[in-house]
Amino acid sequence: MIYADYNGTSRLKKSVKEYLIQRLDGPFGNPNAIHSIGNQIKAAYEECRKICATLLDADPHQVIFTSGSSEGISQVFYSHIALNKCNKRLLLSKIEHSAINNVSKTLEKMGFEVDYLNTNSDGVVEIPNYNKSYCIAALMAANNETGVIQNYNEFAIWCKENDTPYFCDTTQYIGKMPFSFKKSELDFAILSSHKIGSLVGSGILLVKDPERLKPIIFGGGQEYALRGGTQNYIGVECMTLALKELVENMDQVHALKENKLNFEKRIKEQISEAVIIGEGAERLPNTTLLSIPGIHGQGLQIELESRDIFVTTSSACSDNEPETSHVLKSMGIDDSVGRSVVRISLEESATNEDFEKIEDAILKSYQVLKKIKSY
Ligand SMILES: Cc1ncc(COP(=O)(O)O)c(C=O)c1O
């Protein structure tokens, strides 16, 4: 079996699984309690904050533990607006995840205007060539469907010059590429534990200036009164372990990238009509968005599954929509290519043998499906 839907959610890392199994023997205790067990757990939790801050090159007080990326997005979009009484203008790229698009739709209903940044045909978002100030701007660091890496450092400069706070969705980027919160000069960034080999239900919101943030979950004033609720301490311990392992072994992405590029080359040599979406841009080392026009993406996905290879047609949220995604539409990709995509996204430890197995399964599936090419 090859699990090739890492961008959807990752499998638990072996080290995290082993840690979790022994951790379930305890200790358990409320980190806010004043007894010694509570103190011990709180100390370990705060140590995790320090470790995560170091790994992400942030200060510990800039690390707010959350339940995941969607929460971080919602908190920033609401609290920033509530606190700063800013102008009613948002600037978004056309390739943002639905977790941002849906908050923005809600804000539109509240009277906000949204300007959009265009995307080129390789999936790279264009930095605006005008000056205008916004309440907040969002351009993700890497896209979850195409894996295309964005010019977020350059956009951070534009945002600064235009007095616009920058929210960068780093969910897919952190753990796959080297990242420094301080150097990139972002105002907000996020991490989701289940995308980096740990448990679903924890995450990080990085905030340059926590004074600008307001809580959306009040609870008992935890997380510097910015995110209430009893801390998910086991989730945070596991997430810290996964992040540490990824950051400390960042070198392994070079081999992954090389194996992936060779795999793509072989597919294109053997299936002349195959298209690699975003091929001309820098992409995440683990992601290939492949289209074989005429063969429906879902058909290929089912054929691959029958060969024990698990891919998706684009992102998990839009898997049931046999339509060209908003991301691909923004790149000017038409339905003949857009409806045929499958996303292959592997974990960092994937080997060349894994790519060869996927290649073999794609070629066999292609032989079956080309007989019923539908468009
Ligand atoms: C780019 C991106 N942003 C945000 C999210 C939402 O993350 P979470 O599942 O942690 O809420 C995802 C998950 O699919 C994602 O890929």
The ligand as a Gaussian input file, in Angstrom:
#p B3LYP/6-31G(d) Opt

LIG

0 1
 C       -3.420000      25.162000       2.860000
 C       -4.344000      24.721000       3.956000
 N       -4.844000      25.626000       4.803000
 C       -5.672000      25.291000       5.798000
 C       -6.065000      23.984000       5.995000
 C       -6.964000      23.635000       7.149000
 O       -6.224000      22.928000       8.119000
 P       -6.876000      22.210000       9.381000
 O       -7.337000      20.873000       8.902000
 O       -5.757000      22.091000      10.368000
 O       -7.967000      23.072000       9.890000
 C       -5.574000      22.997000       5.133000
 C       -6.011000      21.611000       5.263000
 O       -6.453000      20.963000       4.327000
 C       -4.693000      23.369000       4.087000
 O       -4.187000      22.476000       3.228000

